[in-house]
Amino acid sequence: MSPAGLWAAASAPAKTNLALHVGDPGPDGFHPLETLFIAVDVHETVTASINSHVTRRGSGVLVSVSPAPGSEYAEMIQSGAARLSDIPLDSSNLAVRAALAVCAAYECNPGIELRIDKAVPVAGGMGGGSADAAAALVAVDALLARHLDRPRLGRERLMGIGSELGADVPFMVLGGLAEGRGRGNDLRTVETGNQLHVVFVPQDQGLSTPAVFRQWDRAHRATVDQGSAQAPDPLNRTLVTAAAVGDAAGVATWVRNDLQPPAIELLPELAALLNHGVDLGALAGWVSGSGPTVCFLARSAQDADNLVDGLRREHRHAFSTTGPVEGAQLIPEWGTI
């Protein structure tokens, strides 16, 4: 097919971790994890198109970012609580790296232009950058397969490519509810029934994931220095079962994030917010991933909406989600730009 104007689009969900257990770093500096991921229904969308002019510029991938209309992130941009300029537009952007990795797998780069419609706050522990990468993997795979009239690489191959990009990327391709081990990219899907209702409260400032892990290291330096590195605690099977059947009260009892204490040490106001959300009716609150976004578990969709209303009356950014939802998906439309 002629490349002129050919495009493909894909979306990928945000996530939180219902459990995130951290072990001492190995010789490679990476921390082994035991985690329970859940994908939620706020999505990043990436549109990939072929633009031959891009091949003459830099890496051969050009990216632009806009806030998704109607999203909480768009409101944060409008209010000045977030800045699009915080998102890199060079090869350090995970979506660019994902596009280049797919081009390498096809041994073809005709010039790729990416447009990201962003709904997930930046540096918030919700995996927004990883969702961008997952959506880019799916979109560029479909685009090049159509352009070259070849079979797509497929989900399993894309998850393998994603594991080279970042620990959360394979899960964003997979979605749903999944146990993660190793760096978080050794995944096992958990079959699910009912959904959970999670309220997210993004903060006006981000936290660097490496900085949070360094803070965790400082608190655990004694065991590492003594050569008695500890593996992460295994996942609580009661928590996994509760999440699988949508038992919100059971999840609330056992939710755990080992990165929450170091995140609070770096941003102490998170502690008061966690307590406040429970006072407003949440079953439990926790820091999402490495933070600083805070999650609250609600008993029902109505309770989640009531919690959002209460937080918004205090001039906080808040939005409700449900999960688990499926991972990165091709938007089944083709066209010309």
Steps between C-alpha positions, in 0.01 A plus 500: 500500500624852430643654819360845428259588780484148646439494875408270787396582856504303824412563863649362819381524862650647813571272794546483870653231718277336758819350640858609440760305697863604455817298557856615542676590174713242323847550350337666196341762726144390427256419779309170475126552536186309584205707383132479418415729210153620411424690178237775531280678251691822440692471174782650302446505122783494247445563129784391274535611140759466225673824408798458269630847589565376855770261379722799437460630857677352801399148597235457233215536751325829571266534799248759617288498816162654581280464808205270432184714483286470811767319701615591849845552351356765265354676804837483672666658195236774487535580872880504486535193722675312217709601199526337161861616493577232763455234229814439291460503123833336418621141508467490880122489452389139551254519210782605265716214626208260451448617142870462423502150651210391277672653197812301588294179522364565150841625378318796352455863604308695237475799736255480791299785645334445839224705659431428867165600649589495867255435783733355766694745718878509455734348762204396712552127550215409262722379215413774253830481315477121489144526364630733227763241412247215497261692276788597270610135475152391389440796266838486324480121470165530322623791288814328372325168446247673278764710326722199427214252450642272766352326807499700822754417766219422744443551872756255638779637282403856591508411870852368450606821328328698776701322770813662355341845531373502858372272775136610469475496120421127457212529746359800313494282188340212694260689729242348733611377841841336513769389739845632415837369615866573435511858377120481477503372143471127576120500482221258584144596416242467777150414380249751635131542568362827636672834467655726762444875530814709551525877544826664398623827649797633300734753658631830370856368502644171384738259664791340319481121516881467539488753786233297682701180461812679627304607806389139548866391471607744770246350741620146421871564460598298808382167357657571161833607652509183712465288189164356609287630215133424553261377232161673478223351708272272298159632401221450749273236343199636690555836329531338157177306554316807626611704198402220264139491625466876548483481881580864580500450878743210467731699275487793742618274783809375320607773254870579549767712333859481629581822310239696693723580802787640287252694286352654815850582627559696179152658500371498861160655419397168344453350847228748596326453165492122543332534838263768373372283217406226744324762715298593188382142460768307310557139606877546472758731351847442362768666290488382140828338397787734580255788544404764562148430369281368781236228448185439700292185479123551507229245572291597195491732199270735694741507796785576259307790347415633846867486598602686183239766573630542855860532386412742221315724745837538669648609166692177449536319171319165519335253264338158531586187302407136481718200438621262391479590130676354198846611394621687193253474213504605138224748422339326202499787254727580211511818301697785356608813676 
